[in-house]
Amino acid sequence: AKCGPRRMLRYDNDDNQSPRKLVELGQDLFRTMWKLDQTVKNEDDETQQQPLLKYGLYHPNVVTINAMIELWASSGLPEAPQEAERYLSLLQQWEQDYTSDDSNRQQHHQQHQPIDDDEDPYVISEPFRVRPNVYCAVMEAYGQTMSSSHSKHHSAAATTASFQRIQELVDEMKSTCQLEGPAGTMALNRACYAVAAVAHP
């Protein structure tokens, strides 16, 4: 996989293709997925076809969260870092709840098993674990916003705060994730690009 500066979302004069419209569309899809999960769980509970799970089959997971953070990071919008942090916090809360509820985790694991012996790309082990790519996407939200044409003027304090937050995210990633091999190298490279994008002196 290639590693380098993130490309911003391209758009033309059509407001429906603007970065803000695109992130709004992404958030609508995210909410729809969450509502679908709640609807299915409620129907299953009413018919007693299967145990009611806190995190059902259609519940957003680390892949969904990472996609939303990537979308915000690519937008370059001024609020992108705050939105990225919000999604990171949401995933961290899900991870904490999921790992602390053993019975729910076992039920979730059983109901997410592939139907046959073939590997199912939609079945994710540890579906709410915060992975390095998630931390990197949040860092890139800071970097892209600071270098974006949407936010041309930044105070020295804002630049320093963004740089410090990226440092904190790197430290947290190093303490909670395994950064061995090519995947670890790529994660650290992405962190370096994010710092460079902030243009901290």
N, C-alpha and C positions, 0 to 999 in steps of 0.2 A: 504494500500500500504506500502511496505517496504521502509525504509529510511536508507541509509548507504553509505559507500564509493562507488564511482562509479567504475564499472568494466571497465578496458581498453579493447579495441578491441583486440581479439586474432587473431594471424595470424601465418602461417607457412612459409616455404621457398618459397612458390609460391608467386611471387611478385604481382600477381593479387589479392591476399587476404591481402595485407599489408594495414595498416591504411591509408596511403596516397592514395592508389588506391580506397579505400572505400569512403573516403571523396570526391575524384574526381568524383566518380560515383554519390554520393549524390548531388553534385553541378550540374552535368549534368542533373539530374532529375529535380532539382529546375529550371534551365534555360529552360528546355523543357516545364515545367508547365507554366512558365511566357510567353513563346512564344506562347503556345497554347491559352492562355487567350487573347493575342493580336490578334491572327489570328481570333478567334471566334468573338471578338468585331468588327474587321474590316468587317467581312462577314455580321454581323448583321447590321452594319451601312450602308453597300452598298445596302442591300435588304430592309432596313427600317422596319425590323421585330420588333425591339425593340430599345429603346433609347440607345445610346452609353454610356457606363459607364466607368468611370476612373478605377474602380475596378470591373472587370467582374466576371463571375461565376467561372472561373478557376484560378483567381488571387491567388498567394500564400497568406496565412493568418498567424495568430498567431500559428496555429498548425504546418504549414510548417516551419516557422522560428524556432520554438522551436525544431523541429526534426533536423534541420541543426545544431543548436547550440549544441544539445545533441551529434550529430555525431562527431563534432569537439572536444567536451569535452572528449568523450570516446577515441579519437585517441591518446591523449597524445603528439601530435606533437608540436614542439616549437612554431609554429605560431598559435596554437589553440586559445589562448586568443584574439589575434588581429582579427581573423576571427569571433569569437563569438561576439566581440564588433561591428564588421561591420554589422552583421545580427541584432543585437540589435538596432543599429542606424537606420537601414533600417526600422524595424518595428515601431520605434518611429516616423519616418518621415511619414510613412503610417498612423499611428494613428492620427497625427496632421492634415494631409491633409483630412482624412476621416471625422473627427469630425468637421472640419471647413467648409465643403461643405455640407450644409443641403440637397440640392436637390439631389446630388449624393448619399448621405447616404439613403435617402428615396427610391430612385429607386433601389439601391442595396438591401435594405431590402425587397422590394416587390418581386424582382426577385429571392431571396434566400429563399422564403417561401416554406415549404413542399407542395407536391402535394395534400396530404390528411391530415387528422387530426392526424395521427400517428406521433410520434416524429421522426424527421429525424436527425440522428447523424451527418450528414454532413452539417447541417445548424447551423451556429455558430452566436450567438448574440454577437455584438461588436467584429467582426472578426479581428480587428487590435489592440485591447487593449493589452498593455503589462502586462502580468499576472506574479504572483510571480514565477511560474515555469520557466519562461524565464530568469528572473534575477538569479535564482538559477543555471540554466544551465551555464550561463556566469561565475558565481563564480566558478563553478566546472571546467570550462575550465582552469582557473588560477591554481586551486589546483592540478588538474590532471597533468598539464604540469610541475609544479614544482616538483612533485614526480615521474615523468615519467623517464623510462630508456632511452628515446630518448634525454633527456636533463639532463645529470647527474651533470653537474657543473653549479651552479648558484652563482652569487655574492651576497653579503649581501644586496647590493642596489636593486638587482632584487627581492630578497625575500621580502624586505620591501615594494617595489613598488606594488608587487602583493597583499600583505596583506592590504595595504592602499586602493587599488582599490576595493577589496572585501568589505571593510568597507564602501566605498562610495556607492557601489551597494546595500548593506544592508540598508543604510540610504535612498537611492532613493526608494527602494522597500517599506520601511515602510511609506514613505510619499505619495506614489502614489497608493498603493494597500491596500485592506482590509486583515488584517492578523489575523482574528478571527477564533476560532474553530480549529478543527484538521488540516485543510489545512494550516492555519497560523503557527501552531506548526511545521508541516512538513517542511515548507519553511525555518523557522529559524533553524531547525535541519540540513537541507541541507547546510545552510550557515556556521554552525559550523563545519561540516565535511570538507567544502572547506577550511576554515581557518586552520584546523588541517593538511590538506594535504599540505598546503604551508610550514608547519613546521616552522612557525615563532617563534622565541624564546620568 
